[in-house]
């Protein structure tokens, strides 16, 4: 007897064909808080829908998830807040959103709830739901291996399973006997092992005969406001040293594009830049070097295999509150994954033009072959068909 497409999807995606028979049209509660979470959520939804084509997905999602039929009860930007000072200013609203979601999910129990990243928000919600007998998954481990290690017990209390994107995270959870599944990183699956620079420039209509530096001051409003000035001023100095240098700025949304333009008009109104919206990966592929904010995008840059200089500036209050708690030698994902310094990092007061310019020049004009080899090792280690493995882990939990 010939298998149907659905039967094939079940055998390929789930550990057991009984998943589909057990829950024919399950409901998945999902909450994401930023664009990287939206990408993870969309990948997970796609894999789950291979087995459960009539599944319902509800909670907070981004545009990629909504395009797949996700029902968002609140805008994703509600949760896009970083830093103690920033969170305090919106605490009342965040608690309101959490309480509304908890009421919705407790009254209409999903088969499983999946909090994607946004740990300060999602872990609180997950703990509340778990107490009511709802199975909970946290997708993307908080950085408990970096600081406040004892948070792992709060994670254990809030979740039935953690899905980790990075291999060293599972080792940490195993040490404490907290359920964790390493699924790999979807970016490593989606990004080709080789990204063609010339092809990307043709696609974006960028010059083929010039060095290109991408300025990437962040996807959140706060980090964009703090990093735009040192990035633009550094670009101005680099242009003086090489008048042929071309600058491109990828923006995640029209809202961030507008914010960046306002800042640029104040800081460096005469600096020529090409702003491109919603094509960050193509911009990175087209570039010779990236000057960028820390975050998931640095991993994307490593997988695209481009040299980078990574910077980050917290709100001053937040930085002084937590600088003594962090115990890692590095804060960027490429360095953490390699367990050595692959790319330069500048944090807080070190994010200055005097520090940025020579680091960028070195990476623009010197051979980077050995760096590309290191990037390839990272890529292969993370290429695990993550969305499929995450869906498998979720279905395993549902069947218990």
KETOR-792168 format. One line per field, with one value per residue (C-alpha): chain; x, y, z; residue in three letters; residue number from 0. Coordinates in steps of 0.001 Angstrom, whole numbers, plus 500000, padded with zeros to 6 digits. Layout:
// KETOR-792168
mol = c(A:...)
east = c(X:...)
north = c(Y:...)
up = c(Z:...)
type = c(ALA:...)
seq = c(NUM:...)
***
This chain:
// KETOR-792168
mol = c(A:A:A:A:A:A:A:A:A:A:A:A:A:A:A:A:A:A:A:A:A:A:A:A:A:A:A:A:A:A:A:A:A:A:A:A:A:A:A:A:A:A:A:A:A:A:A:A:A:A:A:A:A:A:A:A:A:A:A:A:A:A:A:A:A:A:A:A:A:A:A:A:A:A:A:A:A:A:A:A:A:A:A:A:A:A:A:A:A:A:A:A:A:A:A:A:A:A:A:A:A:A:A:A:A:A:A:A:A:A:A:A:A:A:A:A:A:A:A:A:A:A:A:A:A:A:A:A:A:A:A:A:A:A:A:A:A:A:A:A:A:A:A:A:A:A:A:A:A:A:A:A:A:A:A:A:A:A:A:A:A:A:A:A:A:A:A:A:A:A:A:A:A:A:A:A:A:A:A:A:A:A:A:A:A:A:A:A:A:A:A:A:A:A:A:A:A:A:A:A:A:A:A:A:A:A:A:A:A:A:A:A:A:A:A:A:A:A:A:A:A:A:A:A:A:A:A:A:A:A:A:A:A:A:A:A:A:A:A:A:A:A:A:A:A:A:A:A:A:A:A:A:A:A:A:A:A:A:A:A:A:A:A:A:A:A:A:A:A:A:A:A:A:A:A:A:A:A:A:A:A:A:A:A:A:A:A:A:A:A:A:A:A:A:A:A:A:A:A:A:A:A:A:A:A:A:A:A:A:A:A:A:A:A:A:A:A:A:A:A:A:A:A:A:A:A:A:A:A:A:A:A:A:A:A:A:A:A:A:A:A:A:A:A:A:A:A:A:A:A:A:A:A:A:A:A:A:A:A:A:A:A:A:A:A:A:A:A:A:A:A:A:A:A:A:A:A:A:A:A:A:A:A:A:A:A:A:A:A:A:A:A:A:A:A:A:A:A:A:A)
east = c(500000:501406:502033:500202:502113:500910:502134:505520:505693:504919:507582:510143:509325:507994:509464:506253:503233:500946:501345:498910:496357:496543:496005:494459:494209:496285:496516:499973:500443:503542:505007:507936:509412:511609:512410:514853:512127:509684:512070:512391:508633:507922:510328:508791:505267:506192:507573:504602:502163:503733:502241:499281:498058:494977:496822:496002:498755:497933:499740:502238:503967:505758:505074:506665:504502:501391:501924:501532:498213:499381:496835:498560:496760:499314:501936:505376:506931:505196:507999:510943:512469:516020:517692:516446:515834:513813:511768:510907:509362:506983:506527:502821:502055:504187:502362:499043:500056:501286:498094:495911:497859:497772:494013:493594:495732:494391:490819:491524:494324:496750:498247:501607:502910:506213:507961:510546:513371:512190:513056:512151:508617:508151:509561:507131:504261:505476:505676:502115:500866:502840:501215:497878:498932:499866:502996:505607:508675:511257:512925:516350:518116:518648:522319:522415:525856:527070:525676:523286:523768:521201:518435:518472:516254:513666:513851:513301:510240:508808:509441:509086:511749:514374:515317:518874:520413:524022:525805:527530:524145:522934:526099:525253:521654:522759:525014:521917:519721:517272:515552:517167:517381:520039:518302:520963:520351:517845:520145:522771:520187:518908:522182:524257:527751:529055:527535:528431:529513:529253:525818:524586:525888:524154:520905:521100:522494:525627:529008:531145:534492:534491:535072:531720:531267:527892:526822:524490:523679:520865:517236:515923:515231:517462:520561:520079:520025:523179:525295:524390:526641:529914:529149:528404:531364:533660:532307:533018:536632:537038:535682:538321:540975:539432:537074:536099:534638:530909:528530:525338:522898:520453:517334:514839:511763:510544:510202:513905:514809:512997:514728:518152:517580:516691:519888:522031:520720:521909:525222:526574:524206:526734:527801:526681:524954:522676:519829:518212:515201:514383:517402:519950:521451:521934:523583:525994:526836:527540:529854:533579:533232:530437:530368:527541:525644:525924:523075:521825:522737:526430:525882:524152:527193:529526:527440:527569:531312:532177:534693:533060:533646:531068:529972:527412:526300:523736:521764:524250:522120:521682:525394:526515:523883:525083:528685:530000:527719:528898:531675:532424:535514:533420:529893:529462:528220:531063:533654:531595:531083:534750:535801:538403:538622:537673:536274:536934:534430:533945:531691:530255:532963:535244:532781:534676:535768:539424:538889:536501:538352:541618:539744:537505:540424:542320:539362:538603:542076:543772:543332:540603:540957:541745:538688:536467:537742:536766:533324:532878:533524:530821:528404:528782:528377:525105:523578:521204:517840:516792:513143:512435:514298:512467:509127:510121:510960:507659:505711:507637:506550:502954:502863:503979)
north = c(500000:503377:505853:509165:512430:512799:509296:510122:513382:511546:508911:511544:514115:512349:509565:507611:507584:507560:511313:512160:509604:510775:514467:515036:518832:520004:523534:524991:528054:529990:533306:535041:538418:539434:538800:535944:534190:534763:532921:530005:529933:529880:526990:525026:525696:524503:521211:520635:521388:518577:516203:518255:520282:521433:522477:525824:528185:531049:533493:536148:535759:537839:538419:535152:533138:535134:534437:530721:531305:532125:534014:536822:538149:540947:542625:541037:544451:544379:542082:543613:545229:544723:545928:546455:550172:549677:546825:548789:551499:548980:546545:547214:546606:543432:541959:542808:540972:537965:537800:537986:535175:533026:533474:532574:529427:528203:528607:527091:524636:524111:520659:522225:525738:526791:529911:530962:532986:536121:534226:536933:536928:533375:531513:533299:532425:528840:528304:529538:527234:524212:524496:524138:520913:522358:520881:523560:523859:526628:526996:528711:528337:531460:532193:530407:529070:532675:534232:533511:529768:528917:530164:526661:525558:528178:526922:523370:524528:526303:523836:520192:520481:522988:523015:524268:525661:525290:522045:523302:524265:520660:519668:522302:521075:517451:518365:519427:516616:519100:517812:519408:518496:519926:520573:522564:526003:526686:529344:526684:524710:527680:529378:527651:526502:529057:532529:534107:537729:538735:537165:539019:542314:541736:540951:544105:546307:547110:548011:545069:546872:548494:547374:547249:547720:546859:548996:546973:548883:546557:545584:547009:550663:550969:549383:551276:554568:553696:552260:554432:557314:555361:553353:556408:558382:555408:555101:558794:558355:555201:557047:559741:557015:555258:557429:554349:552544:551845:551616:549609:549468:546552:547360:544862:547063:550412:551543:550967:552526:555704:555749:555245:558011:560469:559593:559724:563176:564435:562571:562190:563866:563825:560180:558231:554992:552517:551435:548084:546776:543121:541648:541383:538064:539189:542399:540422:538138:541165:542798:542534:543304:543838:546359:545058:544864:541665:539169:536238:538126:537567:533835:534502:536536:533667:531240:533639:533636:537316:539134:541239:543614:543165:545939:546336:549078:548534:551202:552550:551530:547975:547599:548614:546388:543235:543653:541815:538812:537779:535188:534538:535627:536457:537705:536996:533694:533105:533311:531266:528497:528436:528748:531289:534786:534549:538056:541267:542368:545864:546382:549531:552183:550455:551136:554150:555371:555007:551313:550511:552013:550003:546744:547295:548325:545159:542995:544938:544784:541643:537992:536194:532623:531052:532757:531271:527791:528347:529524:526350:524185:526069:525746:521985:521467:523426:522028:519472:520113:522098:522853:519194:518112:520737:519506:515938:516897:518749:515756:513416:515536:515601:511797:511352)
up = c(500000:498968:501766:501613:501800:505382:506275:504793:506723:509949:509371:508458:511118:514183:516267:516016:513668:516689:517175:514394:515547:519135:518451:515005:515243:518203:519525:520081:522252:521199:522356:520663:521532:518604:514958:515579:517591:514744:512422:514857:515356:511634:511124:513990:512725:509245:510592:512888:510069:508012:510567:511786:508774:510692:513838:515448:516590:518947:521255:520165:516830:514248:510552:509386:511768:510923:507224:508108:509862:513389:515510:517421:520474:520935:518764:519024:519736:523134:524331:522442:525516:526785:529966:533506:533087:529906:531376:534513:532385:530792:533664:534182:530514:530389:533377:531744:528571:530574:532644:529529:527883:531017:531275:527599:527800:531134:529953:526520:527205:524333:523838:524545:525155:523562:524762:522188:523730:525690:528918:531438:530075:528867:531864:534172:531870:531449:535203:535612:532867:534044:537467:535700:534005:530626:529054:528457:526251:526265:522866:523069:526384:528467:529073:532432:531507:531358:534525:537416:537012:539680:537386:535981:538864:537923:534358:535591:537537:534499:531682:530783:528089:526952:523285:522901:519743:520856:521783:524932:526400:526559:528416:531030:531467:531634:534541:536492:535087:533582:530403:527356:523679:521378:518055:516216:514792:511972:510548:509909:507945:505973:505082:502378:503265:500770:500212:496878:497285:493622:493223:496313:494947:491632:493458:495581:492784:494797:493261:492213:492297:495746:499305:501112:504844:506363:509316:511548:514748:515830:515341:518634:519161:522237:520783:517525:519405:521367:518542:515554:516600:517011:513861:511704:513032:512418:508882:508282:509350:507258:504225:504677:504577:501567:499477:497419:500434:500116:503087:503246:506162:506447:508467:509837:509299:508006:511607:512280:508926:509923:513316:511718:509160:511902:513780:510645:509712:513085:513327:509773:507311:504456:504788:501694:502699:500976:503249:502442:504351:505089:503267:506053:505009:501405:502616:504774:501855:499655:502200:502847:506565:509077:511908:514009:517271:519281:519083:517040:513887:514701:514308:510993:509960:510908:508846:505896:506663:506678:508912:511605:514477:517222:519574:522300:524647:527376:529120:531689:534672:533333:532624:536101:537695:535955:534827:537902:537372:533909:534084:530422:528552:525443:524820:521087:519680:517175:519949:522399:519849:518891:522535:521462:520028:516368:516038:518007:520636:522020:525013:526583:527042:524545:521732:520394:516982:517979:518727:515891:512926:513086:513738:510722:508495:509358:508350:505213:503746:505129:504139:506120:504820:508204:509702:507012:507909:511542:510446:508409:511468:513373:510477:510198:513956:514025:510839:512399:510663:513720:512975:512303:515453:517534:516202:516998:520592:520992:519686:521969:524920:523718:523563:527192)
type = c(UNK:UNK:UNK:UNK:UNK:UNK:UNK:UNK:UNK:UNK:UNK:UNK:UNK:UNK:UNK:UNK:UNK:UNK:UNK:UNK:UNK:UNK:UNK:UNK:UNK:UNK:UNK:UNK:UNK:UNK:UNK:UNK:UNK:UNK:UNK:UNK:UNK:UNK:UNK:UNK:UNK:UNK:UNK:UNK:UNK:UNK:UNK:UNK:UNK:UNK:UNK:UNK:UNK:UNK:UNK:UNK:UNK:UNK:UNK:UNK:UNK:UNK:UNK:UNK:UNK:UNK:UNK:UNK:UNK:UNK:UNK:UNK:UNK:UNK:UNK:UNK:UNK:UNK:UNK:UNK:UNK:UNK:UNK:UNK:UNK:UNK:UNK:UNK:UNK:UNK:UNK:UNK:UNK:UNK:UNK:UNK:UNK:UNK:UNK:UNK:UNK:UNK:UNK:UNK:UNK:UNK:UNK:UNK:UNK:UNK:UNK:UNK:UNK:UNK:UNK:UNK:UNK:UNK:UNK:UNK:UNK:UNK:UNK:UNK:UNK:UNK:UNK:UNK:UNK:UNK:UNK:UNK:UNK:UNK:UNK:UNK:UNK:UNK:UNK:UNK:UNK:UNK:UNK:UNK:UNK:UNK:UNK:UNK:UNK:UNK:UNK:UNK:UNK:UNK:UNK:UNK:UNK:UNK:UNK:UNK:UNK:UNK:UNK:UNK:UNK:UNK:UNK:UNK:UNK:UNK:UNK:UNK:UNK:UNK:UNK:UNK:UNK:UNK:UNK:UNK:UNK:UNK:UNK:UNK:UNK:UNK:UNK:UNK:UNK:UNK:UNK:UNK:UNK:UNK:UNK:UNK:UNK:UNK:UNK:UNK:UNK:UNK:UNK:UNK:UNK:UNK:UNK:UNK:UNK:UNK:UNK:UNK:UNK:UNK:UNK:UNK:UNK:UNK:UNK:UNK:UNK:UNK:UNK:UNK:UNK:UNK:UNK:UNK:UNK:UNK:UNK:UNK:UNK:UNK:UNK:UNK:UNK:UNK:UNK:UNK:UNK:UNK:UNK:UNK:UNK:UNK:UNK:UNK:UNK:UNK:UNK:UNK:UNK:UNK:UNK:UNK:UNK:UNK:UNK:UNK:UNK:UNK:UNK:UNK:UNK:UNK:UNK:UNK:UNK:UNK:UNK:UNK:UNK:UNK:UNK:UNK:UNK:UNK:UNK:UNK:UNK:UNK:UNK:UNK:UNK:UNK:UNK:UNK:UNK:UNK:UNK:UNK:UNK:UNK:UNK:UNK:UNK:UNK:UNK:UNK:UNK:UNK:UNK:UNK:UNK:UNK:UNK:UNK:UNK:UNK:UNK:UNK:UNK:UNK:UNK:UNK:UNK:UNK:UNK:UNK:UNK:UNK:UNK:UNK:UNK:UNK:UNK:UNK:UNK:UNK:UNK:UNK:UNK:UNK:UNK:UNK:UNK:UNK:UNK:UNK:UNK:UNK:UNK:UNK:UNK:UNK:UNK:UNK:UNK:UNK:UNK:UNK:UNK:UNK:UNK:UNK:UNK:UNK:UNK:UNK:UNK:UNK:UNK:UNK:UNK:UNK:UNK:UNK:UNK:UNK:UNK:UNK:UNK:UNK:UNK:UNK:UNK:UNK:UNK:UNK:UNK:UNK:UNK:UNK:UNK:UNK:UNK:UNK:UNK:UNK:UNK:UNK:UNK:UNK:UNK:UNK:UNK:UNK:UNK:UNK)
seq = c(0:1:2:3:4:5:6:7:8:9:10:11:12:13:14:15:16:17:18:19:20:21:22:23:24:25:26:27:28:29:30:31:32:33:34:35:36:37:38:39:40:41:42:43:44:45:46:47:48:49:50:51:52:53:54:55:56:57:58:59:60:61:62:63:64:65:66:67:68:69:70:71:72:73:74:75:76:77:78:79:80:81:82:83:84:85:86:87:88:89:90:91:92:93:94:95:96:97:98:99:100:101:102:103:104:105:106:107:108:109:110:111:112:113:114:115:116:117:118:119:120:121:122:123:124:125:126:127:128:129:130:131:132:133:134:135:136:137:138:139:140:141:142:143:144:145:146:147:148:149:150:151:152:153:154:155:156:157:158:159:160:161:162:163:164:165:166:167:168:169:170:171:172:173:174:175:176:177:178:179:180:181:182:183:184:185:186:187:188:189:190:191:192:193:194:195:196:197:198:199:200:201:202:203:204:205:206:207:208:209:210:211:212:213:214:215:216:217:218:219:220:221:222:223:224:225:226:227:228:229:230:231:232:233:234:235:236:237:238:239:240:241:242:243:244:245:246:247:248:249:250:251:252:253:254:255:256:257:258:259:260:261:262:263:264:265:266:267:268:269:270:271:272:273:274:275:276:277:278:279:280:281:282:283:284:285:286:287:288:289:290:291:292:293:294:295:296:297:298:299:300:301:302:303:304:305:306:307:308:309:310:311:312:313:314:315:316:317:318:319:320:321:322:323:324:325:326:327:328:329:330:331:332:333:334:335:336:337:338:339:340:341:342:343:344:345:346:347:348:349:350:351:352:353:354:355:356:357:358:359:360:361:362:363:364:365:366:367:368:369:370:371:372:373:374:375:376:377:378:379:380:381:382:383:384:385:386:387:388:389:390:391:392:393:394:395:396:397:398:399)
***
